[in-house]
Amino acid sequence: MEKAAGTEFQIRSVLASSDHYASLSIGPPVVADDSFQKRRMRVAELGRVTPAQIKTAFRNAALLFHPDTCSHPLGRKVFDKISAARDVLTCPHQRQLYDMELEEAARKRVRIIRTVK
């Protein structure tokens, strides 16, 4: 049986994603020229994402990008990125801090990616 793998477009999309939610394809897409109000609404929507939704999104992404199934040269990098997103978003304390950073970034229109060490 042939291995399933993420497409070039999917891999580039994850690598270019601006935050952990976008890395896992959760919530509305990030648009660079969104108004302040739209950015705040997006952050509010992301705050209502349930742990079950995060788990499902990670599982779906892992099926595409796990090193055992994705032979793309950037596949491991993508898997590491979605794993970091899962680690932050599944820990209530880290997620709360991350959401506060995301809200502040929405005010300032900056990209944030915080990695877990």
N, C-alpha and C positions, 0 to 999 in steps of 0.2 A: 504494500500500500504506500502511496506517495505521501510524503510529509506535507502537512499544511503549513503555510508560512504567511507572514504579513507581506503585503505588497509594498513596493517601493514608495508609493504615495502614503500608505499608512505609516510606514517607518519614518518618513520625512515629516509627516504631520505630528507624530508624537515627539520627535526631536525638536520641532519648532514650537511646541506648545508652551504657553506662557505661564501655566501654573499646574499644580498637581491634579486638579479636577479635570483640566483639559487633557492632561496626559492620559487619563483613564476614560476620556470621552464622556464625562459626566456634566450635565447641565448645558445651558445655552452656550454657543460658541463665543469666543472672545473676538471682538471687532475693534481694530485699532482706533477708529474714529468715533467710537461710541461717546455719547454725551455722559456727563457726570451722573445724571439720574439713571441712565441705562446700566452703567457700571455698578452703581449701588444696588440696583434691582437684581443684577446677576449675582452679586455677593450674597444678597438676602436669600435668593433661591438656592444657592449652594449650601447655605447654612441649614436648609431643610432636607438635605440629602441624608438618607438613612444609612446606617452601617451595612445593612443588607444590600443596598444599592451599590455601595462601594465594593463590597465583597464580590458581587456579581460582575461589576465592571472590570475588576482586577482579574477575575477568573477568565472572562472572555478575552481580555488582552493577553493574558499569560498563554492561552491556547495558541495565539498567533505568534507571540514573540519569544516563547521559551527557547533557550538554546538547543534543546533536543528536537524542536520542530521547525526552527527558523534558521536557515543556513545563510541568510544575508549577512554580509560583513558587519553591518551595524546592528544586527539583531540583539547581540549581548548588551550593547549600550542602551538600547530601547528597553530591554527587560530590566536592566538595573534602574532605569528611570521610573518605570511603572511600579517596580518594587519599592522604591523610595517613596513614591506617591502613596502607595498602600500603607506603608509603615507610618507615615505622618497622619493620614486621614483615618486610620483605624484606632489610633490612640486618642482618647477624648481630650486629654490635656494638650498634646501636641496639635491636634486639630483646632482647638480653641485658639491657641496662639497663632497658628497658621492663618486661620480665618481673620483674626485681627490684623495680621500683616497684610493679608489680601485686601481687606477693606481700606487700610491706609494706602496701599499701592493704587487702589482704584481712585482714591482722591488725588494722588500724585501722578497718575498715568504711567506707572513704571511696571516693569515685569519683575516678578519674583519667583524664584525657584529655591526653596530651602531644602537642603539635603540633610539626611539623618546620618550622623557619624557614630 
